[in-house]
């Protein structure tokens, strides 16, 4: 098995302007906005760059500084953190929750948005103090979860909203 891993690593490109490892590819590209250079970081299997940033000029002040192991490791760390933050922001925008109190009972009301291209929708769920789901309905993807809308749903006995 270690022979397979070694041969996979041997087939990776590790050159001055393209470097591959750890599931990432760094490409040094001409910065179209000025006379400088940029580096684009691609996660394996993705067509779009996850991150593009400025790249240092070489000693001749015309060509880019060559990629190397240390620079690549720093780029991977930066790009990975950027992707992780983006995923966290996306998750937060698609999943909302709040807690309501009624009759001395706390209810956690959650909205989960499903951004499907063909059928975008959302689910509104209610949970009791033990974390048990007590209701779940399908709602429009643009449903606004706020204390007022959650209270209305609770007052209607967690029935379908119109």
N, C-alpha and C positions, 0 to 999 in steps of 0.2 A: 504494500500500500504506500509506503514512503517513496517508492520509485515513481508512482503515479503523481504524487504531490511534487516531487522534484521536477518531473518532466513538464508539469503544468507551469511551474515557476520559471523554468527555462524558456518556455514559449512566450513569456510576457516581454513586452517592449520596455526597455529602460535606456532611453536615449536622451540627448540634450533637450529636445522639445516635446517628447512624449514619454511618459513614465507610467507603468502599470504595476499595481500590487494591491493587496488587501481589499479587492473588490472595487477598486477605483482606477480611473485613468485621468492623468493630468496632461493637458495639451497647452503648450505655450502658443499664443496666437497674436497676430498683429492687432493692436488696439485701433479700431477704425476711427475713434474720436480724436486721437492725437498721434504723435510720432512714436509713442511708446509701445509697450507690450503688455499683454494680459495673460492670465492663466485660467483655463476653464477646467473645472473638476466634474467628471462624469462618473456616476455610480454605475457599475456593471449592469447592462441590460436596459439602461435608460438612454433615450435619444436626446433629451434636453440636458444641458449642463445644470447641475445642482447649485453651482456657485461659480461666478466669474469675478476675478479681482485683478488688480494691477500686478505686473511682474517687473522685476528689477532689470535694468539695462546692464549689459556686460561691460567689460573694461573699455571696449572700443567705442562705446556710446552709440552704437548703431544696432547691434544684435542683442538678443536677450541673454541674460545670464542662464547657463545651462541648468537643467533640473538635476538634482542629486538625491540620494537616499534621505538625508536629513530634511531638506526642503520639502520633499514629497510627504514625509511623515507629518510635518507641520500642516501641510495643505489638507491631508486626509483628516486630521483632527479638527481643523477649522470647518471643513465641508460637512463632516459628520455632525458637529454641534449645530451648524446652520440647519441641516435637514431635520434634526431632532427638535429644534425649536419650532420649525415650520409645522411639523407633525403635531406637536403639542398645541399650537395655536389653532390648527384645523380641528383637532379633537375638541378643544374648548368651544369653538364656534358651532360645532354640530351637536354638542351635549351640554344641556343646561339643567340646573336643578335649584330648588328652593325648599324651605321647610315651612309648613303652615301648622298652626295650632288651632284645633277646634275641639270643644268639649274635653279639655285637658288632655288631648292626645296630639302628639306630633305626627305629621304626615310629610314624607319626603315626596315631592312632585318632580318628576324628571321628564325632560323633552329630549328625544333622540331624533335628529334629522338624518334622513337617508337621501343623499344627493344623487339618486339614480337618474341617468340621462333619459330613460324611457318613462319612468314612473317615480318622480321625486315625491317623497312623503315623509311623515314624521310619526312618532309614537309618543303619546303622553301616558305616563305610568305613575301610579301612586303606590307608596310603600308605607307599611306601618312601622311602629317603633322597633319591632324585631327584625326589620329588613325584609319582611315578607311582602311580595307584590300582591296588592289587593285589587288593582284595576289596571287595565291597559286598553287604550283606544288608538285608532289611526286618525291622524289629523293632517291638515294641510302643511306643507313644508315651511310655509311662511307664518305658522302659528306663533304668536308672541306669548312666551311664558313670562308672566309677572304675577305679583301677589293677587291682583284683581282677577285675572283669568283663572288662576289656580283656585282661588276661593269660590268662584262661580261654579267650577267643575265639582269641587267638594260639596257645595250646597246642593247640587243636583244629584248627589249620591254617586258620583263618578260615572254618570251616564254619558252617552255620546253627545258631543257638543255640535250645535248647528250654527 
